[in-house]
Amino acid sequence: DSLAPKGKSSVIISTLFDYDLAMWLSEQKLYNVFKKKLSEAIIHILDQTLLKGWKDKIMNVIEATPLTIKSRLNNTGGAITGWSFKGDIPVESKLFKIAKSIYTPFPYIYQSSQWSFSPSGFPTSIVTAKIASNKIDKLKIKAK
């Protein structure tokens, strides 16, 4: 199963970016222009180096910055990872056990979110939602 259309792929390119700088760019009314130019530069560099010819195959681009994450997810400082690396992480954090992150203490109640697995974030939300959806589909088929 794939979340992308047949014959297509989804790609997430992530870079680190300073929240305060993003805020300053926003205050200076430069935020949207900068975001677009940076995205174009990253795509261009990848097209010229690691992924030659890739640029012409891109169907859609969505940019997200620390301000996007702060406004949509309310993560402090636009953080992409929701858990501190101090002390025990209260959720599953081993990549090969991500499928276990959908389970709750309640039967037939599943979870998917940026907080259900560490490291957390938007991609984790998508992956855990797909895992939970597949689990529910299997249960529906089994119940028939």
HUJO-V990353 format. One line per field, one symbol per residue. psi: psi as a letter, one per 30 degrees, with the letter a starting at -180 (. if undefined). A space follows every 50 residues. Layout:
# HUJO-V990353
psi = ???
This chain:
# HUJO-V990353
psi = klfllkgllkkkkklkkkeeeeeeeeeghfeeeeeeeeeeeeeeeeefde hkfeeffkekkkkkleeeeeeefgkkggkfkfklgkakkglkgkefgeff ffklfkkgkllklfgfkkklaeeeeeeeeeeeeeeeeeeeeef.
